[in-house]
């Protein structure tokens, strides 16, 4: 008849040894940080990530249809007043009711339609 022991056989000790070896291997290098420091080093297969602050530099894009402002309180600017640009692939005549910070850059403003753009206004020629 077989006696029941503690249950810690060779298989249990082997499994515990494998987990201990894997755990010790995870923390090696970069002062024990498992995922690295994130500063410098290898950026990965996709390359370095973009600077996300640059993603918000464009306030609006009118496509080929242009952009029209209605009203006198329109101000296109970024966070904390950073300059933001607008644009269109259409001719400059498709942009109406805006002016930019560049002197003389006014796009068909009337007394009732005045919009300030903190950056530039990009259009197809002629500007």
Backbone torsions as a table, in degrees:
resi	resn	phi	psi	omega
1	UNK	NA	141.1	-176.1
2	UNK	-89.4	136.3	177.4
3	UNK	-92.3	146.0	177.8
4	UNK	-87.6	129.3	-179.4
5	UNK	-100.7	-157.8	-177.0
6	UNK	-77.3	-16.7	179.0
7	UNK	94.4	-6.3	178.8
8	UNK	-93.2	88.0	180.0
9	UNK	-96.5	-170.4	-178.5
10	UNK	-63.2	-38.3	-180.0
11	UNK	-63.0	-41.8	179.9
12	UNK	-64.2	-44.9	-180.0
13	UNK	-66.4	-37.3	178.6
14	UNK	-64.7	-45.2	178.5
15	UNK	-61.3	-42.9	178.3
16	UNK	-62.6	-38.6	179.3
17	UNK	-66.9	-39.5	178.7
18	UNK	-64.4	-45.6	178.5
19	UNK	-63.3	-37.9	177.6
20	UNK	-64.4	-40.4	179.1
21	UNK	-66.6	-41.7	178.6
22	UNK	-65.4	-41.4	179.5
23	UNK	-64.2	-41.4	178.9
24	UNK	-66.5	-33.7	-179.4
25	UNK	-73.2	-26.7	-177.8
26	UNK	-68.4	-32.7	-175.0
27	UNK	-93.1	7.3	-176.3
28	UNK	-78.7	142.4	178.9
29	UNK	83.4	153.5	178.7
30	UNK	48.4	47.3	176.2
31	UNK	57.1	34.7	175.3
32	UNK	82.4	8.4	178.6
33	UNK	-78.9	126.2	-175.5
34	UNK	-69.6	-42.8	-176.3
35	UNK	-99.6	7.7	179.8
36	UNK	84.8	-178.7	-175.4
37	UNK	-90.9	-24.0	-178.6
38	UNK	85.5	-13.8	-179.7
39	UNK	-97.9	125.3	178.6
40	UNK	66.0	-149.2	176.0
41	UNK	68.2	-155.0	-176.8
42	UNK	-82.8	121.0	179.8
43	UNK	-76.4	-8.8	178.8
44	UNK	100.7	176.4	-174.5
45	UNK	-69.6	-23.7	-179.7
46	UNK	-87.0	-4.8	-178.9
47	UNK	89.0	-178.8	-179.5
48	UNK	-69.6	145.4	178.8
49	UNK	-73.4	156.2	-179.6
50	UNK	-73.9	157.4	173.3
51	UNK	-75.5	112.5	-173.2
52	UNK	-70.7	-18.8	176.2
53	UNK	-64.1	-28.1	179.9
54	UNK	-77.5	-15.2	-176.6
55	UNK	-72.0	-23.0	-175.9
56	UNK	-97.3	15.2	-176.2
57	UNK	-79.9	-3.5	-178.8
58	UNK	-118.2	118.2	-174.9
59	UNK	-82.9	-31.3	-178.4
60	UNK	-166.6	153.7	178.8
61	UNK	-137.9	121.6	-175.4
62	UNK	-89.8	2.7	-177.4
63	UNK	61.6	-143.5	178.1
64	UNK	-85.2	-8.6	-176.4
65	UNK	-85.4	-16.2	-178.9
66	UNK	86.7	-169.5	179.5
67	UNK	-140.4	139.6	179.2
68	UNK	-128.0	133.1	176.0
69	UNK	-103.7	138.9	172.8
70	UNK	-127.0	120.7	-180.0
71	UNK	119.8	171.0	-176.8
72	UNK	-112.4	1.0	-177.5
73	UNK	-106.6	9.0	-177.3
74	UNK	-73.2	127.1	174.8
75	UNK	-136.4	121.5	178.3
76	UNK	-105.6	107.9	179.6
77	UNK	-148.3	164.0	-179.1
78	UNK	-91.8	-169.9	177.9
79	UNK	-60.8	136.9	179.2
80	UNK	57.5	30.9	175.6
81	UNK	77.4	14.4	179.0
82	UNK	-63.0	145.1	179.8
83	UNK	-67.7	133.8	179.1
84	UNK	-129.4	139.0	-176.9
85	UNK	-102.6	160.5	171.5
86	UNK	-126.8	165.2	-179.4
87	UNK	-166.2	170.7	177.6
88	UNK	-152.6	153.5	172.9
89	UNK	-89.0	-6.5	177.5
90	UNK	-80.9	175.3	179.2
91	UNK	-65.4	160.6	-178.6
92	UNK	-62.4	-22.4	179.2
93	UNK	-71.1	-11.2	178.6
94	UNK	-87.0	-2.6	176.0
95	UNK	-104.9	121.4	-179.7
96	UNK	-134.7	145.0	174.3
97	UNK	83.3	22.1	-179.0
98	UNK	-130.6	153.7	167.4
99	UNK	-140.3	149.0	-179.3
100	UNK	-107.4	177.4	179.6
101	UNK	-69.8	-17.0	177.6
102	UNK	-70.9	126.2	-179.5
103	UNK	-58.3	134.5	178.4
104	UNK	80.7	3.3	-178.7
105	UNK	-95.0	83.2	-176.4
106	UNK	-123.9	131.8	-178.1
107	UNK	-115.5	93.9	174.2
108	UNK	43.0	59.9	175.7
109	UNK	-86.8	141.9	173.9
110	UNK	-119.6	176.6	179.3
111	UNK	-61.6	-28.4	-178.0
112	UNK	-98.0	-8.6	-177.1
113	UNK	-131.1	91.6	-178.6
114	UNK	-130.8	115.5	179.7
115	UNK	-127.1	128.2	-179.0
116	UNK	-94.3	131.7	177.0
117	UNK	-114.1	121.9	-177.2
118	UNK	-69.8	-25.6	-179.8
119	UNK	-103.9	-134.5	-179.8
120	UNK	-108.9	164.1	174.7
121	UNK	-113.8	115.5	-176.5
122	UNK	-103.5	125.9	179.2
123	UNK	-136.8	170.5	170.8
124	UNK	-73.8	158.1	-178.6
125	UNK	-62.1	154.3	-9.1
126	UNK	-81.2	148.3	-179.5
127	UNK	-86.2	NA	NA
